[in-house]
Amino acid sequence: MALDRPLQPMDDFVYWKFSKNGSFTTKSSYAMLLSHSVSSRISGTIPASWWKHFWGLPLLPKLQCFCWKLLHNALPLSGTLQLRGIPIDPTCVFCYQERETTDHLFRDCSITSHLWASAPIAFSSPLLHEKPFTDWFVDTISELRSFQNWDGLVSFVSFCWAVWIARNHKIFRQAVLSPGVIFHLMQDWISRSVLAQGFRSLVRSLRNSSLTSSVASNSCYIQGDFSSTFDVCLLFDGAWNAQNLSAGAGWIFREVFSDSALGGGSRACHSSSALQSELQACLWALRAAGRRGFRRLLIYFDCSNLFSLLRDGGNGDIFCHWLLYEIRLYVLQFSICKLRKVPRQWVAPAHWLATQARRRQLLSWTF
C-alpha cells in the first residue's frame, strides 16, 4: 500500500523489497533475517543488539566474518564435519587427544590453553574454563569494547584467527606447529589491522573536510535561475510513525520577507519510510502552490536526505522512485524553484500540521 505507483502504464519489474534501491544484497538479507529473529542454535542467546555493536568494532572484515562463523558453529572443524556425515577423523590436530570442536580448538585444548596463558593478551586457566565457550567469547569482546581496549580486542581476535590458520596449515600443508609460528601469524594480522585503521582515519578526515567545505551549499535551484524574484515562500514537512507506517504531510505558504502566512494545508497518508513521507509532502505542497497560481517558489524544508535527492538527482529508495519522478515532472510548470535546507524550527508550522495529520487529527485540510 505504501509503494507509490507510476502515472502511466508500464511493465512490471522485479525488486527486492528489503533494500532501498530494490537490489538484492547479502547485507539486506542478513538484516531481514535478524528482524525476523532467525538465529542458529549456537548464537540463539546472543541478542541482535550485540551483533549491531559488533559490526561497528574496529576489526578487519575478514576477522569479523571469522567471529560470526565461530559463534554460529559454521567453521569446518573435524568434529562438526563428522556430525554432518562426512567420513573424517574428528581428533584435534593440536593435542591428538580430544574431539575437535569450537570450544576445544580455540580454548580448551591443552596446547591452546598454554598459548593463551603466554599470549600478549594473557588469560589464566581458571578464567578460561569457568564459562561456556560462546558466553566467554561474547563477554570478552563486550568487556574489551566497554573499556575501549581496541588493541586488546584486535589481539584477542587475531590470536583466534592465528590458531585457525595454523590448524589449516598443519592439515593441508603438513606444516610444523610451534608457539612462535602462531604468535607470528597473530602479530602479522595485528599489523594489518593497525594499517587498516590508519587508512580509515585518513579517509574519515578527508570526508569530514569535504563535508565541512560543503556546509554552506545548503540551497540550490532546480528550476529557473537566480535572476527572478519569488512569489511566495513554501514550507513543507512530513511526519512518519515507524510502528504503524502512518504518515502526514503539512505545508505553509508564507510571504517571502515576513512571517505572515498566506495559507497552507495538511493531509494524512501511509508511507514506508520517513523519506517517502517527506517526498509526499513535497509533491502535495507543489500541487497546492500550482493550484494557487504561484510560479516562483522559494522552498524551505529540513530533510538533508531529501535535499541531496532533489539536488543531485539520485534514484534513492525504490519505494520513493515514482514520487521523485512526479516531483521532477511537476516542477517544470514553475518559472523558478529554489530549494533551501533550513533548521527544524524554521518549518515548525508545517511540521505541526504534518504531525496532526499523522495522528489523524487533520485528515485533509486546506486554509
C-alpha positions as CSV (number, residue, x, y, z in Angstrom):
1,M,0.0,0.0,0.0
2,A,2.9,2.4,0.7
3,L,4.6,1.8,-2.7
4,D,3.7,4.7,-5.0
5,R,2.5,3.9,-8.5
6,P,3.6,5.3,-11.8
7,L,1.4,7.9,-13.7
8,Q,1.5,5.9,-16.9
9,P,1.0,2.1,-17.6
10,M,4.3,0.2,-17.7
11,D,5.6,-3.4,-17.4
12,D,6.0,-4.9,-14.0
13,F,9.5,-5.4,-12.7
14,V,11.1,-7.5,-10.0
15,Y,12.7,-5.8,-7.0
16,W,14.0,-6.8,-3.5
17,K,11.8,-5.1,-1.0
18,F,14.3,-5.3,1.9
19,S,16.8,-2.9,0.3
20,K,16.3,0.8,-0.5
21,N,17.3,0.6,-4.2
22,G,15.4,-2.7,-4.8
23,S,18.5,-4.7,-5.5
24,F,19.4,-7.9,-3.5
25,T,22.4,-7.7,-1.2
26,T,23.6,-10.1,1.4
27,K,23.6,-7.3,3.9
28,S,19.9,-6.6,3.4
29,S,19.2,-10.3,3.6
30,Y,21.1,-10.7,6.8
31,A,19.2,-7.6,8.3
32,M,15.9,-9.2,7.2
33,L,16.8,-12.5,8.9
34,L,17.7,-10.6,12.1
35,S,14.4,-8.7,12.0
36,H,12.5,-12.0,11.8
37,S,14.5,-13.4,14.8
38,V,16.1,-16.1,12.7
39,S,19.2,-17.4,14.6
40,S,21.2,-20.6,14.9
41,R,21.2,-22.8,17.9
42,I,24.7,-21.7,18.9
43,S,24.1,-17.9,18.7
44,G,20.5,-18.0,19.7
45,T,21.2,-16.4,23.1
46,I,23.2,-13.6,21.5
47,P,20.9,-10.6,21.1
48,A,20.7,-8.6,17.9
49,S,21.9,-5.5,19.7
50,W,25.2,-7.2,20.5
51,W,25.7,-8.0,16.8
52,K,24.9,-4.4,15.9
53,H,27.7,-3.2,18.2
54,F,30.0,-6.0,17.0
55,W,29.8,-5.0,13.3
56,G,30.8,-1.5,14.3
57,L,34.0,-2.6,16.1
58,P,37.4,-1.6,14.6
59,L,38.2,-5.0,13.2
60,L,39.0,-6.1,9.7
61,P,36.0,-7.5,7.8
62,K,37.8,-10.9,7.4
63,L,38.1,-11.1,11.2
64,Q,34.5,-10.1,11.8
65,C,33.3,-12.8,9.4
66,F,35.5,-15.3,11.1
67,C,34.0,-14.4,14.5
68,W,30.5,-14.7,13.0
69,K,31.2,-18.2,11.7
70,L,32.9,-19.2,15.0
71,L,29.8,-18.2,17.1
72,H,27.4,-19.8,14.6
73,N,29.3,-23.1,14.6
74,A,29.9,-22.6,10.8
75,L,33.7,-23.3,10.8
76,P,34.5,-26.7,9.1
77,L,36.0,-28.3,12.1
78,S,36.7,-32.0,12.0
79,G,34.2,-32.8,14.8
80,T,31.5,-30.7,13.1
81,L,32.1,-32.2,9.7
82,Q,31.8,-35.8,11.1
83,L,28.5,-34.9,12.8
84,R,27.3,-33.8,9.3
85,G,28.0,-37.2,7.8
86,I,31.5,-36.6,6.3
87,P,33.8,-39.6,7.0
88,I,36.7,-37.8,8.7
89,D,38.9,-38.2,11.7
90,P,37.5,-35.8,14.3
91,T,40.6,-35.8,16.5
92,C,42.2,-32.5,17.3
93,V,45.4,-31.9,15.3
94,F,47.0,-30.0,18.1
95,C,46.8,-32.5,21.0
96,Y,45.6,-35.7,19.3
97,Q,43.6,-36.5,22.4
98,E,40.1,-34.9,22.1
99,R,37.4,-34.3,19.5
100,E,38.0,-31.1,17.5
101,T,35.1,-28.7,18.3
102,T,34.9,-25.0,18.5
103,D,35.4,-24.8,22.3
104,H,38.2,-27.4,22.3
105,L,40.3,-25.9,19.4
106,F,40.1,-22.3,20.4
107,R,40.2,-22.6,24.2
108,D,40.1,-26.0,26.0
109,C,42.9,-27.8,24.1
110,S,45.9,-28.2,26.3
111,I,48.1,-26.6,23.6
112,T,45.8,-23.7,23.1
113,S,45.4,-23.1,26.8
114,H,49.1,-22.9,27.2
115,L,49.3,-20.4,24.3
116,W,46.5,-18.3,25.9
117,A,48.5,-18.1,29.1
118,S,51.6,-16.9,27.3
119,A,50.0,-14.7,24.6
120,P,50.3,-10.9,24.7
121,I,46.7,-10.8,26.0
122,A,47.0,-13.4,28.7
123,F,44.2,-15.4,30.3
124,S,44.7,-17.6,33.3
125,S,43.5,-21.3,33.1
126,P,40.7,-20.9,35.7
127,L,39.3,-17.9,33.9
128,L,39.3,-19.7,30.6
129,H,37.1,-22.6,31.6
130,E,34.7,-21.0,34.1
131,K,32.1,-20.2,31.3
132,P,30.7,-22.0,28.2
133,F,32.8,-21.0,25.2
134,T,30.2,-18.9,23.5
135,D,29.4,-16.9,26.7
136,W,33.1,-16.5,27.4
137,F,33.9,-15.3,23.8
138,V,31.0,-12.8,23.8
139,D,31.7,-11.5,27.3
140,T,35.4,-11.0,26.5
141,I,34.6,-8.9,23.4
142,S,31.9,-7.0,25.3
143,E,34.3,-6.2,28.1
144,L,37.1,-5.1,25.7
145,R,34.6,-2.9,23.9
146,S,33.2,-1.3,27.1
147,F,36.8,-0.3,28.2
148,Q,37.6,0.7,24.6
149,N,40.6,-1.5,24.7
150,W,40.9,-1.7,20.9
151,D,44.5,-3.1,21.0
152,G,43.3,-5.9,23.3
153,L,40.3,-6.6,21.1
154,V,42.4,-6.8,17.9
155,S,44.9,-9.0,19.7
156,F,42.2,-11.3,21.1
157,V,40.5,-11.9,17.7
158,S,43.8,-12.1,15.8
159,F,45.0,-14.8,18.2
160,C,41.9,-16.9,17.5
161,W,42.4,-16.3,13.8
162,A,46.1,-17.3,14.0
163,V,45.0,-20.6,15.7
164,W,42.6,-21.3,12.9
165,I,45.2,-20.5,10.2
166,A,47.9,-22.7,11.9
167,R,45.4,-25.6,12.2
168,N,44.7,-25.3,8.5
169,H,48.3,-25.2,7.6
170,K,49.0,-28.3,9.6
171,I,46.2,-30.2,7.9
172,F,46.5,-29.1,4.3
173,R,50.2,-28.2,4.1
174,Q,51.7,-30.5,6.7
175,A,53.3,-27.5,8.4
176,V,55.1,-27.8,11.7
177,L,53.2,-26.2,14.6
178,S,55.0,-24.1,17.2
179,P,54.1,-21.2,19.5
180,G,56.4,-19.0,17.6
181,V,54.6,-19.6,14.3
182,I,51.2,-18.9,15.9
183,F,52.4,-15.7,17.6
184,H,54.0,-14.6,14.3
185,L,50.7,-15.0,12.5
186,M,48.9,-13.2,15.2
187,Q,51.3,-10.2,15.1
188,D,51.0,-10.1,11.3
189,W,47.2,-9.7,11.5
190,I,47.6,-7.1,14.3
191,S,49.8,-5.1,12.0
192,R,47.3,-5.4,9.1
193,S,44.6,-4.1,11.4
194,V,46.7,-1.2,12.5
195,L,47.4,-0.2,8.9
196,A,43.7,-0.5,8.0
197,Q,42.7,1.7,11.0
198,G,45.2,4.3,9.8
199,F,43.7,4.2,6.3
200,R,40.1,4.5,7.7
201,S,41.2,7.5,9.8
202,L,42.7,9.2,6.8
203,V,39.5,8.6,4.7
204,R,37.3,9.8,7.5
205,S,39.3,13.0,7.9
206,L,39.2,13.7,4.1
207,R,35.4,13.0,4.2
208,N,34.9,15.4,7.1
209,S,36.9,18.1,5.4
210,S,34.8,17.7,2.3
211,L,31.6,17.9,4.3
212,T,32.9,21.0,6.1
213,S,33.6,22.7,2.8
214,S,30.1,22.0,1.5
215,V,28.1,23.1,4.5
216,A,27.5,26.5,3.0
217,S,25.9,24.9,-0.1
218,N,22.5,24.3,1.6
219,S,20.5,25.8,-1.3
220,C,20.1,25.2,-5.0
221,Y,17.9,26.0,-8.0
222,I,16.1,23.0,-9.5
223,Q,14.1,25.2,-12.0
224,G,15.0,28.6,-13.4
225,D,17.8,30.8,-12.2
226,F,18.6,33.5,-9.6
227,S,17.6,36.4,-11.8
228,S,14.0,36.3,-10.7
229,T,12.2,37.3,-7.5
230,F,9.9,34.9,-5.6
231,D,6.1,34.9,-5.3
232,V,5.9,33.0,-2.1
233,C,8.0,31.1,0.5
234,L,6.7,27.5,0.7
235,L,7.4,25.5,3.9
236,F,6.6,21.8,4.0
237,D,7.4,18.8,6.2
238,G,6.4,15.2,6.6
239,A,5.8,13.1,9.8
240,W,6.1,9.3,10.0
241,N,5.4,6.6,12.5
242,A,7.5,3.5,12.1
243,Q,5.2,1.4,14.2
244,N,2.1,1.5,12.0
245,L,3.5,3.3,8.9
246,S,1.1,6.2,9.4
247,A,2.3,9.4,7.9
248,G,1.2,13.0,7.4
249,A,2.2,16.0,5.3
250,G,1.9,19.7,6.1
251,W,2.7,22.8,4.1
252,I,2.5,26.6,4.7
253,F,2.6,29.5,2.2
254,R,4.3,32.5,3.7
255,E,5.4,35.9,2.4
256,V,9.0,35.9,1.4
257,F,10.2,38.7,3.6
258,S,7.9,38.3,6.6
259,D,6.3,35.5,8.7
260,S,2.8,36.3,7.6
261,A,1.0,33.1,6.5
262,L,-0.9,33.2,3.2
263,G,-2.4,29.7,3.5
264,G,-1.5,26.1,3.8
265,G,-2.8,22.6,4.3
266,S,-2.3,19.1,5.6
267,R,-3.1,15.5,4.5
268,A,-2.9,12.1,6.1
269,C,-1.3,9.1,4.3
270,H,0.7,5.9,4.8
271,S,4.4,5.7,4.0
272,S,7.1,3.0,4.1
273,S,9.8,5.4,5.3
274,A,10.4,8.9,6.7
275,L,11.9,9.9,3.3
276,Q,8.8,8.8,1.4
277,S,6.6,10.9,3.7
278,E,8.9,13.9,3.0
279,L,8.6,13.4,-0.7
280,Q,4.9,13.0,-0.5
281,A,4.7,16.3,1.5
282,C,6.8,18.0,-1.2
283,L,4.6,16.8,-4.0
284,W,1.3,17.8,-2.4
285,A,2.8,21.2,-1.4
286,L,3.9,21.8,-5.0
287,R,0.5,20.9,-6.3
288,A,-1.1,23.2,-3.8
289,A,1.2,26.0,-5.0
290,G,0.3,25.3,-8.6
291,R,-3.5,25.5,-7.8
292,R,-3.0,28.9,-6.1
293,G,-1.2,30.3,-9.2
294,F,2.3,30.7,-7.7
295,R,5.0,30.3,-10.3
296,R,8.2,31.5,-8.5
297,L,8.8,29.4,-5.3
298,L,11.3,29.7,-2.5
299,I,11.0,26.3,-0.8
300,Y,12.1,25.6,2.8
301,F,12.4,22.1,4.3
302,D,14.6,20.4,6.9
303,C,15.4,17.0,5.5
304,S,19.1,16.6,4.4
305,N,18.4,13.4,2.5
306,L,15.6,14.9,0.5
307,F,17.8,18.0,-0.3
308,S,20.5,15.7,-1.7
309,L,18.0,13.6,-3.6
310,L,16.4,16.6,-5.3
311,R,19.7,18.4,-5.9
312,D,21.8,15.5,-7.2
313,G,19.1,13.6,-9.0
314,G,19.7,10.2,-7.4
315,N,17.1,7.5,-7.6
316,G,17.1,6.8,-3.9
317,D,14.7,4.4,-2.2
318,I,12.8,2.1,-4.5
319,F,9.6,3.0,-2.6
320,C,10.2,6.7,-3.5
321,H,11.0,6.3,-7.2
322,W,7.7,7.4,-8.7
323,L,7.2,10.2,-6.2
324,L,10.6,11.6,-7.1
325,Y,9.7,11.3,-10.8
326,E,6.4,13.1,-10.3
327,I,8.1,15.9,-8.4
328,R,10.6,16.5,-11.1
329,L,7.9,16.5,-13.7
330,Y,5.6,18.9,-11.8
331,V,8.5,21.3,-11.1
332,L,8.7,22.0,-14.8
333,Q,5.5,24.1,-14.8
334,F,7.1,26.7,-12.4
335,S,9.2,29.6,-13.6
336,I,11.6,29.2,-10.7
337,C,12.1,26.8,-7.8
338,K,14.8,27.4,-5.3
339,L,15.4,24.7,-2.5
340,R,16.8,25.6,0.8
341,K,17.7,23.2,3.6
342,V,16.8,25.0,6.9
343,P,16.7,24.2,10.6
344,R,13.7,22.3,12.0
345,Q,12.4,25.4,13.8
346,W,12.0,27.3,10.5
347,V,9.4,24.8,9.3
348,A,7.8,24.3,12.7
349,P,4.3,25.3,11.5
350,A,4.4,22.8,8.6
351,H,5.7,20.1,11.0
352,W,2.8,20.7,13.4
353,L,0.3,20.3,10.5
354,A,2.1,17.1,9.4
355,T,2.1,15.7,12.9
356,Q,-1.7,16.4,13.3
357,A,-2.3,14.6,10.0
358,R,-0.2,11.6,11.1
359,R,-2.2,11.4,14.3
360,R,-5.4,11.6,12.1
361,Q,-6.5,14.8,13.7
362,L,-6.4,16.5,10.3
363,L,-7.1,14.0,7.6
364,S,-7.3,16.5,4.7
365,W,-7.4,20.3,5.4
366,T,-6.6,23.5,3.5
367,F,-6.8,27.1,4.5
